[in-house]
Structures are given as C-alpha cells and as structure tokens.
Amino acid sequence: MSRYWSAVVHGLTPYVPGEQPKLADLVKLNTNENPYGPSPKVLEAVRAEAADTLRLYPDPNSDRLRAGIAAYHGVTPEAVFVGNGSDEVLAHTFMALLKHDRPLLFPDITYSFYPVYCGLYGIDCRTVPLTGTFEIRVEDYRVPNGGIIFPNPNAPTGRLLGLDAIERLLAGNPGSVVAVDEAYIDFGGASAIPLTARHPNLLVIRTLSKSHALAGLRVGYAVGQPALIEALNRVKDSFNSYPLDRFAQAGALASIEDSAYFESLCARVVATRARMVDAMIRLGFEVLPSAANFVFARHPAHDGAELAAALRERHIIVRHFRSPARIAPFLRITVGTDGQCDALVDALTALC
Ligand SMILES: *Cc1c(COP(=O)(O)O)cnc(C)c1O
C-alpha cells in the first residue's frame, strides 16, 4: 500500500495467473498451454519480421491478419477485432459492451478474470449458479441484465453448451450483448461464429494461445457484427493504437493460414484426453465431460489441495482452486503429450 496510489488501485483485486515455474524437467499441466510447438510456418514468418522494418510502427489495424481471420471464418474483415491476447479483447469488451446500469451476468464457476475486469471498470455483476452437474442452464439468465458472458466450453469445468442453447439465450436477451469466450472451442465444440450473421447482440471471442500453440505470441480476436466491433475499436484507439507488434501480426496470420497444422494439433490433444480420462476413471476419479484441452476431476477419497501438493512433489504441476467451496475437491489438469499423460497417471496410481 502506498499513499501515491490512486483510489482505483487501492480497490483492485488482480487476477492471479497459473504459475510459470523457472524449473526445467517439470510436467507442466497447470495453464492449458499446448504441449506441441506452433506451425513451422509461424516461426518462419516471425523470423522474417526480425528486420530493419522494426524501426517502423506496425499496422495499427492489423489489416492483413484481420482479413486472414475473416477468410478463415467466412465473415468480412469489418466483423473482426484483434487484440494483444484474448485477455485484452475481453477487457475492451467489458468496457465497450458490458458496462451498463443493469448487472452483467456470468456463471458462479467460470474464468476468474471476469470479476477482475468488473472491479477494474466498476461494472455491477451477478453470478448465476451452474446446475448440480456444473452445467449452464440458459433459462436462469432470463432476468434483467446489462450483458452476459461465459466461456464455451466453460473454464475450469470443460463442459460444453450446445448452439441450440446459445440461440435460446440470444433470443431471450435481445437487449444485451452475449459474449461467448471460445478459448477452448477447437478442442471439441461447434463455434457460435456462424450465429453472428443473424444475431446483432452476439460477440464471439477467440485466442491463438491454446489451440494454435501461441500463448507466447499474445494474439486474440473477436467476431461480431460491425456495430459491436466498432465499439471495441473505439476503446482500443483510446488505449493503445498498436496492440499487436509486427511479430504477432505476421505469426498469427501464418498460423491461421496453416489450418491443417493446428487442426492436427487439436486432434492429438483430443486423442490424449480420451486416454487420460479413461485412465483416471479406472483410478476412481469422477471426471466431468470435457470439450477442452484440460479435464476437471475429483477423487472421492482424496482432498484436492493435498493431491495437487503430492503431485507437485513428483514434479507435476496442476491447477487447484480453493474457492468457490464447491470446486475445492477438484483438480484442473491440462492435457499434455502422451508421455506427460503417462507420467501423470503413474503418479496418480501411486497416490490414489
Ligand atoms: C486462456 C484463456 C483466455 C486468455 O487467453 P489469452 O489469449 O492468452 O489472453 C481467455 N479466456 C479463457 C476462458 C481462457 O482460459
């Protein structure tokens, strides 16, 4: 605490990201990174940017990248907004589209950055409980609200909401923006992006951090009708004109264009997830159905925090959330390579 801090800073409760340990030889299954590297074409594109042109500012609007994303999704470039990681796209969304007199709604168990943005921007919010089986019930969102946001699949549960339910949610809330955070959609769900053509209140947010194996490049984007995108641009141009540097713009475009590569990465992760879930169920775990690159599981005979600590002693890092109390028994475990998955299952076999 310092007397030099603004009142806003005194009131902040910042997000705590999963740790990035400096130790080598760890099985790191705590932050949902891709266990495989990005496309060789990404590396080539990034290397080509290491040139004299770095003295010049990058394209402030990332036009080539936005055109590539638009072509990939079959929308117009005016329907695409890009940012420095989807966390930045989310932050601008909270400010531009979700801050209203009525409260913003999101699930009680969800990405814990959402309440942090509410604190930063002074947004009134309410949580809506997931069902007993950790599902979003869209009928529970039929209350006066200033916006709705949730990840699909949800984090940290991994549970997927179908497009039919999302359409019911959109139809039931025509007066507010529904933001769907599709950070994990490539690992097993149908994207809501095609619905943006019919629904002016739908914004879909994506990241290249997980399925494209580019967490280190920091690129995220949003797709929605141009009026929503214009709101995001107004915030962006009041904050940072050049959110994506030259490396990020070139590398992200190369990754989007090499769809065969990233689809093969997703297929490998999905295959390992199936093996991992089977093995954990055999060990007595209750594993929620996952459409993501992580699983959310608990063992009836073991405490979540103790299990996480015991795995850590064996150099395996997973994520444990102390609150809300309902998820304290669970571990969120990223799907790694087959070898990492075997190491995890061996350790759990010894512990359970
Ligand atoms: C990882 C994650 C993000 C953030 O992704 P970045 O693009 O790396 O900032 C956003 N939403 C959810 C639900 C995530 O899990």
The ligand as an SDF file (V2000), in Angstrom:
LIG
                    3D

 15 15  0  0  0  0  0  0  0  0999 V2000
   -6.6540  -18.7970  -21.5540 C   0  0  0  0  0  0  0  0  0  0  0  0
   -7.9720  -18.0950  -21.5260 C   0  0  0  0  0  0  0  0  0  0  0  0
   -8.1120  -16.8080  -22.0280 C   0  0  0  0  0  0  0  0  0  0  0  0
   -6.9290  -15.9120  -22.3150 C   0  0  0  0  0  0  0  0  0  0  0  0
   -6.2450  -16.1890  -23.4030 O   0  0  0  0  0  0  0  0  0  0  0  0
   -5.0910  -15.2180  -23.9120 P   0  0  0  0  0  0  0  0  0  0  0  0
   -5.4490  -15.0440  -25.3330 O   0  0  0  0  0  0  0  0  0  0  0  0
   -3.8360  -15.9870  -23.7010 O   0  0  0  0  0  0  0  0  0  0  0  0
   -5.1200  -13.9330  -23.1610 O   0  0  0  0  0  0  0  0  0  0  0  0
   -9.3720  -16.2620  -22.1060 C   0  0  0  0  0  0  0  0  0  0  0  0
  -10.4540  -16.9230  -21.6580 N   0  0  0  0  0  0  0  0  0  0  0  0
  -10.3440  -18.1370  -21.1230 C   0  0  0  0  0  0  0  0  0  0  0  0
  -11.5670  -18.8240  -20.6370 C   0  0  0  0  0  0  0  0  0  0  0  0
   -9.1100  -18.7540  -21.0330 C   0  0  0  0  0  0  0  0  0  0  0  0
   -8.9880  -19.9390  -20.4430 O   0  0  0  0  0  0  0  0  0  0  0  0
  1  2  1  0
  2  3  1  0
  2 14  2  0
  3  4  1  0
  3 10  2  0
  4  5  1  0
  5  6  1  0
  6  7  2  0
  6  8  1  0
  6  9  1  0
 10 11  1  0
 11 12  2  0
 12 13  1  0
 12 14  1  0
 14 15  1  0
M  END
$$$$
